[in-house]
Amino acid sequence: MLKIKPLKRKADSLFSEKVRAIGSCEKCGKDYNLQCCHVITRSNLRLRYDKKNVLCLCSGCHMWWHHEPLEAITWFMNKYPTRYKYLMKAKNEILKINYQEEIDKLK
């Protein structure tokens, strides 16, 4: 039987790689030091691998996201109103994750 932690790490890595492949920061447009930023924390398993719950941000904008959360969420709501509404509804849904299935989908 496979352990969950290595599978979760692998799925997270593949997902982050796909998000960063967008190629530029969705806030400022920079094309370096890109990171995967979750809108709703990745501890929410329902949204952990949902493309609507992530942004490709440069490291500076990712820091801004965490240090100015009210400003950041206002920016997100204005830029992506449909995604915001979807996330507010989906965040309370419960989902069990099969990490091996996520890895297979992300490959």
C-alpha positions in Angstrom: 0.0 0.0 0.0 1.3 3.4 -0.9 1.7 6.1 1.7 -0.4 9.3 1.2 2.3 11.9 1.9 4.6 11.1 -1.1 1.5 10.9 -3.4 0.2 14.3 -2.1 3.7 15.9 -2.6 3.8 14.5 -6.2 0.3 15.7 -7.0 1.1 19.1 -5.6 4.3 19.4 -7.6 2.6 18.4 -10.9 -0.3 20.8 -10.2 2.0 23.7 -9.4 4.0 23.0 -12.5 0.9 23.2 -14.7 -0.2 26.4 -13.0 3.3 28.0 -13.5 3.2 26.9 -17.2 0.7 29.8 -17.7 4.0 31.7 -18.1 3.3 35.0 -16.5 2.0 36.6 -13.4 -1.8 37.1 -13.6 -1.5 40.3 -11.6 1.6 42.2 -12.9 2.6 40.2 -16.0 6.2 39.3 -14.9 7.4 36.1 -16.4 9.9 35.0 -13.7 9.8 33.6 -10.2 6.3 32.2 -10.8 4.4 30.4 -8.1 1.1 28.6 -7.7 -1.2 30.7 -5.4 -4.3 29.1 -4.0 -7.2 31.5 -3.5 -8.9 29.2 -1.0 -6.2 27.5 1.1 -5.0 24.1 -0.2 -6.1 22.5 3.1 -9.6 22.7 1.5 -9.4 19.3 -0.3 -12.4 20.0 -2.5 -10.5 22.9 -4.1 -6.9 21.8 -3.8 -6.5 20.8 -7.4 -9.2 22.9 -8.9 -7.9 25.2 -11.6 -10.4 27.9 -10.7 -8.9 28.1 -7.2 -5.4 29.0 -8.3 -3.5 31.9 -9.7 -0.1 32.0 -11.4 1.6 34.8 -9.5 5.2 36.0 -9.3 6.8 35.8 -5.9 6.2 39.5 -5.2 2.6 39.3 -6.0 2.2 36.1 -4.1 3.7 37.8 -1.0 1.2 40.7 -1.6 -1.6 38.2 -1.7 -0.7 37.0 1.8 0.2 40.3 3.3 -2.7 42.3 1.9 -5.6 39.8 2.0 -8.4 42.3 1.8 -6.9 44.2 -1.1 -6.0 40.9 -2.8 -9.5 39.4 -2.5 -11.1 42.7 -3.8 -8.7 42.5 -6.8 -9.7 38.8 -7.4 -13.4 39.5 -7.1 -13.2 42.4 -9.6 -11.0 40.5 -12.1 -12.6 37.1 -11.8 -16.2 37.6 -10.5 -17.5 34.3 -11.9 -14.6 32.3 -10.4 -15.2 34.1 -7.0 -18.8 33.1 -6.9 -18.0 29.5 -7.9 -15.3 29.3 -5.1 -17.6 30.8 -2.4 -20.1 28.0 -3.3 -17.7 25.1 -3.7 -15.5 25.8 -0.6 -18.1 24.2 1.7 -18.5 21.0 -0.3 -16.7 17.9 1.0 -14.5 15.7 -1.2 -12.2 12.8 -0.5 -9.1 12.9 -2.7 -7.4 10.0 -4.3 -3.9 11.4 -4.8 -2.9 8.7 -7.3 -5.9 9.6 -9.5 -4.9 13.3 -9.3 -1.3 12.4 -10.3 -2.6 10.4 -13.3 -4.8 13.2 -14.4 -2.0 15.8 -14.1 0.6 13.8 -16.1 
